[in-house]
Amino acid sequence: MLNVTARQELMRTIVETLGVVVEEARLDFGEDGLAVRVVDPSHVAMIKMDVDSAAFETWEVDETKLGLEMRKLKDILGLAGAGDMVELAYDEESGQATVNIGRIDLNLRPLDNTTLNPPNVPSLELPCGVTIAGSELAQALRAARQVGDLVNLSLTDSTFAVNVKGSTDSVNVEFSKDELLAIDCSEAARSQYSLTYLTPMAKIFQSIENVNLRFGENFPLKLTFDFSDGAGHVEYFLAPRVEGDF
C-alpha cells in the first residue's frame, strides 16, 4: 500500500530536481521516508535524494518501489497552485498509480522496476569546500551560461570564482570570503564542469537557502543542499571536464 500527500512545493522540488538528471526514476518509499538514486544515461551526473516522511502531510506506506516518468509528474504538478495538496497512491493489486490534485485524477502505469537500477553512490574525499546562498549560485551559473558551455570553478582560502571564457566574451563572478557562508580550502583548486548539467540546477537553487560545493583540482563536483526545512536532502555529483574530454 502507498498513499502519501504533500504540498505542491515539496513534490515539485522532488520531481524537478530528479528531472535534471533523468527522465525516469525509481522512487523507493519506506517506513520513514523516500529514497531515490539516479544517474544520467551518460554517467556524468548523479543524484542521491532522501526525504523524511515528516515532510509529507500524510504518509501511509508499506515498502514500495515505484518507477515513474518525471515529465508526466512535472506536467500534472504544473496544474497545481502553490499550497495545493498532491496525493500519490499506488494499488499493488491493480498495478496502477494515481496522482490526485483537487478534482483531477491522473492514472499512471508505473515503469518496470527491473529497468531502473539505482547506481552505487561514490564515497568521495574532496579537498575543498564552499557554502553559498542558493540564489547567488543560481545567478552565477545563469551568467556563465551566457558565454559558453564549460564553467571553471576555482577556490582559494579567501575567494570563490565562477568563470567562463568564450571565443570573444567572458564572464567572471567572484565572491570574497566575507560574502560566503563558509569556506574550507587549504590549497587552491580549479576544475571545469559542463553547464549543460549545471544550469538546469539553477532553477532549483533559486529557492534553496544555501548550497555546499566540494571539489578539487580536476575532481568531481559534489553539491549538497537541503529543502523542506531540512527534511529533504540532496547530493548531486558531476564528473569534471578535463583536457582530452572534448
Order of alpha helices (4+ residues) and beta strands (2+ residues): beta-alpha-beta-beta-beta-beta-beta-alpha-beta-beta-beta-beta-alpha-beta-beta-beta-beta-beta-alpha-beta-beta-beta
